[in-house]
Amino acid sequence: SPADGPEADVRGWNRLLSAVSAGGGPEGAGHQDDSAPPHGASAAAGAPGSGGERCSSQHDKASALERAFAAFDEMRKSGVAPDVATYNVLLGACAAAGDVSRALDTVREVQEAGLEPDVITYTSLIKAYGKAGLADKAEDVFSAMQQRTNHFSSYVRPNEITFLELMRAHLRTGSHKR
């Protein structure tokens, strides 16, 4: 059935990635059978973090980021093609950990995969720059996303969360440009 096709596989993996990037294991991923990760995933991909609780310390966030990328590697090894939502989950984990380098690598992968970055992609990159104290770079991403011909894709309209993360970036650095 179509519900069992590739789209169902990527959605299952995206749920697993969301759960492990939030600091939990596969039990928080919302599978129909919560005891099992998606087809092809090992239990190690969702190795326990804090049992489904959100990450609180920077160490927990970095650990969750490593688990998310480990699960992502398993996803690719299983033959499931990531979609933009998959990359956005990874970008969210990068942003939470303040890992700009990995966030930029992930955005490059989005482009190389021929996928179009969306508002979540850009907002996560803005958040990563903000967490790293790079408000000017966050501002650059904000400007680039609104260009008709930018180096990522065509115009992407910012939403309320985009503005919030941009303001947070400026507040973290003491910059009051906006």
GUVOLUM-975435 format. One record per atom (N, C-alpha, C, O): x, y, z; residue in three letters. Coordinates in steps of 0.02 Angstrom, whole numbers, padded with zeros to 5 digits, always signed. Layout:
<atoms>
XYZALA...
</atoms>
This chain:
<atoms>
+00042-00059+00000SER+00000+00000+00000SER+00044+00062+00000SER+00102+00058+00021SER+00018+00120-00023PRO+00058+00181-00024PRO+00081+00202+00046PRO+00134+00233+00053PRO+00042+00184+00097ALA+00062+00204+00165ALA+00124+00167+00188ALA+00157+00188+00236ALA+00142+00112+00154ASP+00202+00075+00172ASP+00261+00091+00127ASP+00313+00060+00132ASP+00253+00139+00082GLY+00305+00155+00033GLY+00361+00197+00062GLY+00367+00204+00123GLY+00402+00225+00018PRO+00460+00265+00039PRO+00442+00325+00082PRO+00480+00343+00127PRO+00384+00356+00069GLU+00364+00414+00110GLU+00353+00393+00182GLU+00371+00430+00228GLU+00322+00334+00192ALA+00311+00310+00260ALA+00378+00296+00294ALA+00386+00310+00354ALA+00425+00268+00257ASP+00491+00254+00285ASP+00526+00318+00308ASP+00553+00321+00363ASP+00526+00370+00266VAL+00560+00432+00284VAL+00524+00465+00343VAL+00557+00495+00385VAL+00458+00461+00345ARG+00422+00491+00402ARG+00440+00455+00467ARG+00448+00487+00518ARG+00445+00390+00464GLY+00465+00352+00524GLY+00534+00371+00547GLY+00546+00379+00607GLY+00580+00377+00500TRP+00648+00398+00517TRP+00648+00469+00545TRP+00685+00484+00592TRP+00608+00513+00516ASN+00605+00582+00540ASN+00580+00584+00612ASN+00604+00623+00653ASN+00531+00542+00629ARG+00507+00538+00698ARG+00563+00514+00744ARG+00572+00541+00799ARG+00600+00463+00722LEU+00656+00438+00763LEU+00708+00493+00772LEU+00731+00504+00828LEU+00726+00527+00719LEU+00775+00581+00724LEU+00751+00636+00771LEU+00791+00662+00810LEU+00687+00653+00767SER+00659+00704+00812SER+00665+00682+00884SER+00683+00722+00928SER+00650+00619+00897ALA+00652+00594+00966ALA+00723+00594+00993ALA+00735+00617+01049ALA+00771+00569+00954VAL+00839+00566+00980VAL+00872+00634+00984VAL+00914+00646+01027VAL+00853+00680+00939SER+00882+00747+00941SER+00853+00787+00999SER+00883+00837+01021SER+00795+00766+01025ALA+00766+00799+01083ALA+00791+00769+01148ALA+00773+00792+01202ALA+00835+00719+01142GLY+00864+00689+01202GLY+00834+00624+01223GLY+00853+00596+01275GLY+00786+00599+01184GLY+00755+00535+01202GLY+00779+00480+01157GLY+00824+00489+01117GLY+00747+00424+01164GLY+00761+00366+01122GLY+00703+00354+01075GLY+00660+00397+01068GLY+00702+00297+01043PRO+00650+00283+00995PRO+00581+00278+01027PRO+00530+00282+00992PRO+00578+00270+01093GLU+00513+00264+01126GLU+00472+00328+01119GLU+00411+00326+01125GLU+00504+00385+01107GLY+00467+00447+01100GLY+00454+00467+01028GLY+00433+00522+01014GLY+00468+00421+00982ALA+00464+00438+00912ALA+00395+00434+00881ALA+00386+00453+00823ALA+00346+00409+00917GLY+00278+00408+00892GLY+00265+00354+00840GLY+00223+00364+00796GLY+00301+00298+00844HIS+00289+00243+00797HIS+00226+00207+00817HIS+00204+00211+00874HIS+00195+00172+00769GLN+00138+00132+00787GLN+00158+00079+00837GLN+00121+00065+00884GLN+00216+00048+00828ASP+00243+00002+00877ASP+00302+00037+00909ASP+00358+00033+00884ASP+00289+00070+00965ASP+00340+00111+00996ASP+00400+00073+01021ASP+00451+00103+01040ASP+00397+00006+01023SER+00453-00032+01046SER+00505-00042+00992SER+00561-00063+01007SER+00489-00027+00930ALA+00535-00039+00876ALA+00548+00024+00836ALA+00502+00061+00820ALA+00612+00037+00820PRO+00628+00093+00776PRO+00606+00077+00704PRO+00585+00021+00691PRO+00611+00125+00658PRO+00591+00112+00589PRO+00629+00054+00559PRO+00682+00035+00583PRO+00601+00026+00506HIS+00632-00030+00472HIS+00704-00012+00455HIS+00717+00039+00423HIS+00750-00054+00476GLY+00820-00042+00461GLY+00858-00006+00515GLY+00919-00001+00511GLY+00825+00020+00566ALA+00859+00056+00620ALA+00876+00008+00676ALA+00835-00035+00694ALA+00934+00016+00704SER+00952-00025+00762SER+00931+00013+00825SER+00920+00073+00824SER+00926-00023+00879ALA+00909+00009+00942ALA+00963+00059+00961ALA+00949+00107+00997ALA+01025+00050+00938ALA+01079+00095+00954ALA+01068+00165+00926ALA+01092+00214+00953ALA+01031+00168+00870ALA+01018+00234+00839ALA+00979+00278+00886ALA+00986+00339+00885ALA+00938+00248+00927GLY+00898+00286+00975GLY+00921+00273+01046GLY+00880+00273+01092GLY+00986+00263+01054ALA+01013+00248+01120ALA+00987+00298+01171ALA+00981+00358+01155ALA+00970+00276+01230PRO+00937+00320+01277PRO+00975+00382+01294PRO+01036+00381+01305PRO+00939+00436+01295GLY+00966+00499+01318GLY+00938+00509+01388GLY+00963+00481+01436GLY+00886+00547+01391SER+00854+00559+01456SER+00784+00528+01457SER+00740+00552+01493SER+00774+00476+01418GLY+00710+00441+01420GLY+00652+00481+01391GLY+00596+00474+01415GLY+00665+00523+01341GLY+00612+00561+01310GLY+00606+00632+01336GLY+00567+00672+01309GLY+00644+00649+01388GLU+00642+00717+01414GLU+00683+00762+01368GLU+00729+00739+01335GLU+00667+00826+01367ARG+00705+00873+01327ARG+00774+00883+01356ARG+00783+00879+01417ARG+00822+00896+01314CYS+00891+00909+01336CYS+00894+00976+01372CYS+00862+01024+01351CYS+00932+00978+01426SER+00937+01041+01462SER+01007+01070+01460SER+01014+01131+01451SER+01059+01030+01468SER+01126+01057+01469SER+01156+01057+01399SER+01132+01021+01354SER+01208+01096+01389GLN+01242+01098+01325GLN+01272+01030+01309GLN+01272+01009+01251GLN+01297+00995+01360HIS+01324+00928+01350HIS+01270+00881+01325HIS+01281+00841+01279HIS+01210+00885+01355ASP+01154+00843+01333ASP+01136+00858+01261ASP+01121+00813+01222ASP+01137+00922+01242LYS+01120+00941+01174LYS+01172+00916+01124LYS+01154+00893+01070LYS+01236+00920+01143ALA+01289+00894+01100ALA+01282+00818+01093ALA+01292+00791+01038ALA+01266+00785+01147SER+01257+00712+01146SER+01197+00694+01102SER+01200+00646+01063SER+01142+00731+01109ALA+01083+00719+01068ALA+01099+00731+00994ALA+01074+00695+00950ALA+01140+00781+00980LEU+01161+00795+00912LEU+01199+00736+00883LEU+01187+00716+00826LEU+01244+00708+00922GLU+01282+00649+00898GLU+01236+00590+00885GLU+01245+00555+00835GLU+01187+00579+00929ARG+01140+00524+00919ARG+01097+00536+00857ARG+01082+00489+00820ARG+01078+00598+00845ALA+01037+00614+00786ALA+01077+00600+00722ALA+01049+00572+00674ALA+01140+00619+00721PHE+01180+00606+00661PHE+01195+00531+00653PHE+01202+00507+00597PHE+01201+00495+00709ALA+01211+00422+00705ALA+01149+00389+00675ALA+01154+00345+00633ALA+01090+00411+00696ALA+01027+00385+00669ALA+01021+00404+00595ALA+00998+00364+00555ALA+01041+00465+00578PHE+01040+00488+00508PHE+01084+00443+00465PHE+01065+00424+00410PHE+01143+00427+00490ASP+01188+00383+00453ASP+01156+00314+00442ASP+01162+00285+00388ASP+01123+00288+00493GLU+01088+00225+00486GLU+01031+00230+00435GLU+01019+00184+00396GLU+00997+00286+00435MET+00943+00297+00388MET+00969+00292+00316MET+00940+00257+00274MET+01025+00326+00303ARG+01053+00325+00236ARG+01078+00255+00218ARG+01069+00232+00161ARG+01109+00221+00266LYS+01133+00152+00254LYS+01076+00105+00238LYS+01084+00056+00201LYS+01017+00119+00265SER+00959+00076+00252SER+00927+00090+00184SER+00881+00054+00164SER+00951+00141+00150GLY+00926+00156+00083GLY+00869+00205+00080GLY+00840+00216+00027GLY+00851+00235+00138VAL+00797+00284+00138VAL+00826+00353+00123VAL+00872+00375+00156VAL+00798+00385+00072ALA+00821+00452+00052ALA+00792+00505+00098ALA+00732+00508+00108ALA+00835+00547+00127PRO+00810+00601+00170PRO+00772+00653+00130PRO+00786+00664+00070PRO+00725+00685+00162ASP+00689+00741+00131ASP+00708+00805+00169ASP+00749+00803+00216ASP+00680+00861+00150VAL+00698+00924+00182VAL+00679+00922+00256VAL+00713+00953+00297VAL+00626+00887+00274ALA+00607+00882+00345ALA+00660+00845+00384ALA+00674+00862+00442ALA+00691+00795+00354THR+00745+00758+00387THR+00802+00805+00403THR+00827+00807+00459THR+00822+00843+00353TYR+00877+00890+00363TYR+00859+00944+00414TYR+00901+00967+00452TYR+00796+00964+00414ASN+00774+01015+00462ASN+00778+00989+00534ASN+00794+01028+00579ASN+00764+00925+00544VAL+00772+00897+00611VAL+00846+00901+00632VAL+00862+00920+00688VAL+00891+00882+00586LEU+00962+00886+00601LEU+00984+00958+00614LEU+01022+00972+00660LEU+00958+01004+00574LEU+00975+01075+00583LEU+00950+01101+00650LEU+00983+01141+00683LEU+00891+01079+00671GLY+00865+01098+00736GLY+00910+01074+00792GLY+00922+01110+00841GLY+00936+01013+00785ALA+00983+00986+00835ALA+01048+01025+00834ALA+01078+01038+00886ALA+01072+01043+00774CYS+01133+01084+00768CYS+01123+01151+00801CYS+01166+01175+00837CYS+01065+01181+00788ALA+01050+01247+00817ALA+01047+01243+00893ALA+01075+01286+00927ALA+01014+01191+00920ALA+01008+01184+00992ALA+01076+01176+01025ALA+01088+01201+01080ALA+01122+01143+00990ALA+01189+01132+01016ALA+01236+01191+00999ALA+01292+01194+01024ALA+01213+01237+00958GLY+01254+01294+00937GLY+01312+01274+00892GLY+01364+01306+00891GLY+01302+01220+00854ASP+01354+01193+00810ASP+01345+01221+00739ASP+01314+01191+00696ASP+01374+01280+00728VAL+01367+01315+00664VAL+01399+01276+00607VAL+01371+01271+00553VAL+01458+01248+00620SER+01494+01212+00568SER+01452+01154+00541SER+01446+01144+00480SER+01424+01115+00586ARG+01383+01058+00565ARG+01318+01082+00532ARG+01294+01051+00485ARG+01291+01137+00556ALA+01230+01165+00525ALA+01245+01185+00453ALA+01205+01170+00408ALA+01301+01218+00442LEU+01319+01238+00373LEU+01331+01177+00329LEU+01311+01177+00270LEU+01364+01126+00356ASP+01374+01064+00317ASP+01307+01033+00299ASP+01298+01007+00244ASP+01259+01035+00345THR+01193+01006+00333THR+01156+01046+00279THR+01123+01016+00236THR+01161+01112+00281VAL+01129+01153+00229VAL+01160+01137+00161VAL+01125+01134+00110VAL+01226+01128+00159ARG+01259+01109+00096ARG+01232+01042+00071ARG+01222+01033+00011ARG+01221+00995+00117GLU+01192+00930+00096GLU+01122+00938+00068GLU+01104+00904+00020GLU+01083+00983+00096VAL+01016+00997+00070VAL+01022+01019-00003VAL+00987+00993-00046VAL+01067+01065-00016GLN+01077+01090-00083GLN+01102+01035-00130GLN+01077+01028-00186GLN+01151+00996-00107GLU+01179+00943-00148GLU+01128+00889-00164GLU+01132+00857-00216GLU+01079+00880-00119ALA+01026+00831-00131ALA+00973+00857-00179ALA+00927+00821-00198ALA+00980+00920-00199GLY+00932+00950-00245GLY+00866+00970-00211GLY+00815+00979-00244GLY+00868+00978-00145LEU+00809+00997-00108LEU+00808+01073-00097LEU+00861+01105-00096LEU+00749+01101-00090GLU+00742+01173-00079GLU+00739+01187-00004GLU+00694+01162+00030GLU+00785+01228+00022PRO+00779+01249+00092PRO+00713+01286+00103PRO+00690+01323+00059PRO+00683+01275+00160ASP+00620+01310+00176ASP+00631+01355+00236ASP+00687+01364+00259ASP+00577+01384+00261VAL+00582+01432+00316VAL+00612+01399+00378VAL+00648+01432+00416VAL+00599+01335+00389ILE+00628+01301+00446ILE+00704+01293+00438ILE+00741+01301+00486ILE+00725+01279+00378THR+00796+01273+00363THR+00832+01338+00380THR+00882+01337+00417THR+00807+01393+00354TYR+00838+01458+00366TYR+00835+01478+00440TYR+00884+01503+00468TYR+00777+01467+00470THR+00769+01486+00540THR+00816+01447+00585THR+00844+01475+00632THR+00825+01383+00571SER+00872+01343+00611SER+00943+01368+00603SER+00981+01368+00651SER+00962+01388+00543LEU+01029+01415+00532LEU+01037+01482+00569LEU+01090+01495+00598LEU+00986+01523+00568ILE+00987+01586+00606ILE+00995+01572+00680ILE+01034+01605+00714ILE+00958+01522+00705LYS+00963+01504+00776LYS+01033+01479+00793LYS+01061+01497+00845LYS+01063+01438+00750ALA+01130+01412+00762ALA+01180+01470+00766ALA+01222+01472+00812ALA+01176+01517+00719TYR+01220+01575+00722TYR+01209+01615+00785TYR+01256+01638+00817TYR+01145+01623+00804GLY+01130+01661+00864GLY+01158+01629+00926GLY+01187+01663+00969GLY+01151+01563+00932LYS+01178+01527+00990LYS+01254+01532+00993LYS+01283+01531+01047LYS+01285+01538+00935ALA+01358+01545+00932ALA+01381+01617+00942ALA+01441+01631+00940ALA+01333+01663+00952GLY+01351+01733+00962GLY+01369+01770+00898GLY+01406+01819+00900GLY+01344+01746+00842LEU+01360+01775+00777LEU+01298+01808+00746LEU+01272+01785+00696LEU+01276+01862+00778ALA+01216+01896+00756ALA+01222+01923+00685ALA+01173+01922+00647ALA+01282+01947+00666ASP+01290+01973+00598ASP+01280+01918+00546ASP+01250+01931+00493ASP+01304+01858+00561LYS+01294+01802+00514LYS+01220+01782+00512LYS+01194+01765+00459LYS+01187+01784+00570ALA+01115+01770+00572ALA+01078+01821+00529ALA+01032+01803+00492ALA+01098+01883+00534GLU+01068+01936+00494GLU+01080+01924+00419GLU+01036+01936+00378GLU+01139+01899+00402ASP+01155+01884+00332ASP+01108+01830+00305ASP+01083+01835+00248ASP+01096+01778+00345VAL+01051+01724+00324VAL+00980+01752+00316VAL+00946+01736+00267VAL+00959+01793+00363PHE+00893+01824+00360PHE+00886+01864+00295PHE+00834+01860+00262PHE+00936+01902+00278SER+00934+01942+00216SER+00935+01897+00154SER+00897+01908+00107SER+00978+01846+00155ALA+00985+01802+00097ALA+00921+01763+00083ALA+00904+01752+00025ALA+00886+01743+00135MET+00825+01703+00124MET+00772+01743+00087MET+00727+01714+00057MET+00776+01808+00090GLN+00725+01851+00060GLN+00745+01876-00009GLN+00707+01913-00041GLN+00804+01857-00032GLN+00826+01877-00099GLN+00791+01836-00152GLN+00779+01776-00142GLN+00776+01866-00207ARG+00743+01829-00261ARG+00791+01780-00294ARG+00770+01728-00319ARG+00855+01795-00293THR+00905+01749-00321THR+00962+01744-00271THR+01014+01776-00281THR+00953+01706-00219ASN+01007+01698-00170ASN+01045+01634-00184ASN+01026+01595-00228ASN+01098+01622-00147HIS+01140+01564-00160HIS+01109+01499-00136HIS+01134+01445-00152HIS+01055+01501-00097PHE+01021+01440-00075PHE+00965+01422-00124PHE+00965+01367-00151PHE+00920+01467-00134SER+00862+01453-00176SER+00826+01519-00189SER+00856+01573-00184SER+00762+01514-00207SER+00723+01574-00218SER+00696+01601-00152SER+00707+01572-00099SER+00661+01655-00157TYR+00633+01690-00099TYR+00597+01643-00051TYR+00555+01602-00071TYR+00613+01649+00013VAL+00577+01613+00066VAL+00554+01665+00117VAL+00594+01702+00144VAL+00490+01667+00128ARG+00461+01716+00173ARG+00474+01697+00246ARG+00457+01642+00267ARG+00504+01742+00285PRO+00515+01728+00356PRO+00449+01725+00394PRO+00400+01757+00375PRO+00447+01685+00447ASN+00387+01682+00489ASN+00403+01712+00558ASN+00457+01738+00569ASN+00356+01706+00603GLU+00364+01736+00670GLU+00424+01706+00707GLU+00460+01742+00741GLU+00435+01641+00698ILE+00491+01608+00732ILE+00557+01633+00703ILE+00607+01640+00740ILE+00559+01645+00639THR+00619+01672+00607THR+00637+01739+00639THR+00695+01751+00658THR+00588+01783+00646PHE+00600+01848+00677PHE+00621+01840+00750PHE+00666+01876+00773PHE+00589+01795+00785LEU+00606+01783+00855LEU+00679+01760+00862LEU+00715+01786+00904LEU+00700+01713+00821GLU+00769+01689+00825GLU+00819+01743+00805GLU+00874+01746+00833GLU+00801+01785+00758LEU+00845+01840+00739LEU+00851+01890+00797LEU+00906+01914+00812LEU+00795+01905+00829MET+00797+01950+00887MET+00839+01920+00943MET+00879+01955+00975MET+00830+01855+00956ARG+00869+01821+01007ARG+00944+01824+00992ARG+00985+01835+01036ARG+00962+01816+00928ALA+01032+01820+00908ALA+01061+01888+00926ALA+01116+01893+00953ALA+01023+01940+00911HIS+01047+02007+00927HIS+01049+02020+01002HIS+01095+02052+01027HIS+01000+01994+01038LEU+01000+02003+01111LEU+01058+01967+01144LEU+01088+01993+01191LEU+01074+01907+01120ARG+01130+01868+01148ARG+01196+01905+01141ARG+01240+01899+01184ARG+01203+01942+01088THR+01267+01976+01075THR+01266+02049+01098THR+01317+02084+01094THR+01209+02072+01122GLY+01205+02141+01143GLY+01198+02189+01085GLY+01202+02250+01094GLY+01187+02161+01027SER+01178+02202+00966SER+01105+02223+00962SER+01060+02182+00968SER+01095+02286+00951HIS+01026+02311+00948HIS+01012+02345+00882HIS+00983+02399+00879HIS+01035+02312+00828LYS+01025+02339+00761LYS+00950+02346+00745LYS+00929+02395+00714LYS+00912+02298+00765ARG+00841+02296+00746ARG+00798+02317+00802ARG+00737+02319+00795ARG
</atoms>
